[in-house]
């Protein structure tokens, strides 16, 4: 007597667990890479935004034919006042006319002088220290001759900056990763 067995098609529990484990490993690698890419994009965006804000302030000072000062209000906020930086950094700031402001998304933060030295970026001065003064000049940008405003993404080694060097008549967005060197973006 011949007994026939019916063969059922499907997957075993071992095969299913193997596929799930492989998918978990691959997605874990992908998430780490994605998080790094998001952080890089956010610091790059912050560098572009600060550079554009500084250029907009230079254009506004020239258009208004008045001195404007950009000061750091908080770790995420830059504000432009219609005043010299001596006045904008004084105690009577509430009476000054605000022209514009820029708020960065967290976890980006605007670095103070003690957090990044002038030697760190193209030998310029940290414009956050005493403010960045924009004075109209005939035929030139109203921007300071040189300096920078640096931004850091969270607490890691990703930095962005709006750098103004004497050889260029505009702010240039820059980036730096960890202990690497600065590069234009």
For each residue, the residues with C-beta under 8 A, 3 or more apart:
1:
2:
3:
4:
5:
6:
7:
8:
9:
10:
11: 15 16
12: 15 16
13: 16 17
14: 17 18
15: 11 12 18 19
16: 11 12 13 19 20
17: 13 14 20 21
18: 14 15 21 22
19: 15 16 22 23
20: 16 17 23 24
21: 17 18 24 25
22: 18 19 25 26
23: 19 20 26 27
24: 20 21 27 28
25: 21 22 28 29
26: 22 23 29 30
27: 23 24 30 31
28: 24 25 31 32
29: 25 26 32 33
30: 26 27 33 34
31: 27 28 34 35
32: 28 29 35 36
33: 29 30 36 37
34: 30 31 37 38
35: 31 32 38 39
36: 32 33 39 40
37: 33 34 40 41
38: 34 35 41 42
39: 35 36 42 43 153 154 156 158
40: 36 37 43 44 158 177
41: 37 38 44 45
42: 38 39 45 46 105 108 153
43: 39 40 46 47 108 151 152 153 158 159 160 175
44: 40 41 47 48 160 173 175 185
45: 41 42 48 49
46: 42 43 49 50 104 105 108 151 153 160
47: 43 44 50 51 151 160 161 162 173 174 175 185
48: 44 45 51 52 173 185
49: 45 46 52 53 102 104
50: 46 47 53 54 78 102 104 110 149 151 160 161 162 171 173
51: 47 48 54 55 162 171 172 173
52: 48 49 55 56
53: 49 50 56 57 70 78 100 102 162
54: 50 51 57 58 70 132 143 149 162 164 171
55: 51 52 58 59 143 170 171
56: 52 53 59 60 100
57: 53 54 60 61 68 70 80 99 100 132 134 142 143
58: 54 55 61 62 134 141 142 143 171
59: 55 56 62 63 142
60: 56 57 63 64 68 80 99 100 134
61: 57 58 64 65 66 67 68 134 135 136 142
62: 58 59 65 136 141 142
63: 59 60
64: 60 61 68 82 136
65: 61 62 136
66: 61 82 136
67: 61 82 83 84 133 134 135 136
68: 57 60 61 64 80 81 82 83 99 133 134 142
69: 80 81 83 84 85 87 88 89 131 132 133 134
70: 53 54 57 78 79 80 127 131 132 134 149
71: 78 79 81 85 88 89 128 131 132
72: 77 78 110 112 128
73: 77 78 79 101
74: 77
75: 109 110
76: 103 104 105 106 108 109 110
77: 72 73 74 101 102 103 104 110
78: 50 53 70 71 72 73 101 102 110 149
79: 70 71 73 98 100 101 102
80: 57 60 68 69 70 98 99 100 101
81: 68 69 71 87 88 93 96 97 98 99
82: 64 66 67 68 96 97 98 99
83: 67 68 69 87 88 96 97
84: 67 69 87 88 133
85: 69 71 88 89 130 131 132 133
86: 89 90
87: 69 81 83 84 90 92 96
88: 69 71 81 83 84 85 93 96 131
89: 69 71 85 86 93 130 131
90: 86 87 93
91:
92: 87 95 96
93: 81 88 89 90 96
94:
95: 92
96: 81 82 83 87 88 92 93
97: 81 82 83
98: 79 80 81 82 101
99: 57 60 68 80 81 82
100: 53 56 57 60 79 80
101: 73 77 78 79 80 98
102: 49 50 53 77 78 79
103: 76 77
104: 46 49 50 76 77 108 109 110 151
105: 42 46 76 108
106: 76 109
107: 153 154 155
108: 42 43 46 76 104 105 151 152 153 154 160
109: 75 76 104 106 151 152
110: 50 72 75 76 77 78 104 128 149 150 151
111: 115 116 126 128 150 151 152 159
112: 72 115 116 126 128 129
113: 116 117 126 128 129
114:
115: 111 112 150 152
116: 111 112 113 120 121 126 150 152 159
117: 113 120 126
118: 121 123 124 125 126
119: 123
120: 116 117 150
121: 116 118 124 148 150 161 163 174 182
122: 146 148 163 165 174 182
123: 118 119 146
124: 118 121 146 147 148 163 164 165
125: 118 129 146 147 148
126: 111 112 113 116 117 118 129 147 148 149 150
127: 70 130 131 132 144 147 148 149 164
128: 71 72 110 111 112 113 131 132 149 150
129: 112 113 125 126
130: 85 89 127
131: 69 70 71 85 88 89 127 128
132: 54 57 69 70 71 85 127 128 143 144 147 149
133: 67 68 69 84 85 144
134: 57 58 60 61 67 68 69 70 142 143 144
135: 61 67 142
136: 61 62 64 65 66 67 142
137: 140 141 142
138:
139:
140: 137 169
141: 58 62 137 169 170
142: 57 58 59 61 62 68 134 135 136 137
143: 54 55 57 58 132 134 164 169 170 171
144: 127 132 133 134 147 164
145: 164 166
146: 122 123 124 125 164 165 166
147: 124 125 126 127 132 144 163 164
148: 121 122 124 125 126 127 161 162 163 164 174
149: 50 54 70 78 110 126 127 128 132 161 162
150: 110 111 115 116 120 121 126 128 159 160 161
151: 43 46 47 50 104 108 109 110 111 159 160 161
152: 43 108 109 111 115 116 155 156 158 159 160
153: 39 42 43 46 107 108 156 158 159 160
154: 39 107 108 158
155: 107 152
156: 39 152 153
157: 177 178 179
158: 39 40 43 152 153 154 175 176 177 178
159: 43 111 116 150 151 152 153 175 176 177
160: 43 44 46 47 50 108 150 151 152 153 173 174 175 176
161: 47 50 121 148 149 150 151 173 174 175 176 182
162: 47 50 51 53 54 148 149 171 172 173 174
163: 121 122 124 147 148 171 172 173 174 182
164: 54 124 127 143 144 145 146 147 148 168 170 171 172
165: 122 124 146 168 172
166: 145 146
167:
168: 164 165 172
169: 140 141 143
170: 55 141 143 164
171: 50 51 54 55 58 143 162 163 164
172: 51 162 163 164 165 168 184
173: 44 47 48 50 51 160 161 162 163 184 185
174: 47 121 122 148 160 161 162 163 182 183 184 185
175: 43 44 47 158 159 160 161 182 183 185
176: 158 159 160 161 180 181 182 183
177: 40 157 158 159 180
178: 157 158
179: 157
180: 176 177
181: 176
182: 121 122 161 163 174 175 176
183: 174 175 176
184: 172 173 174
185: 44 47 48 173 174 175
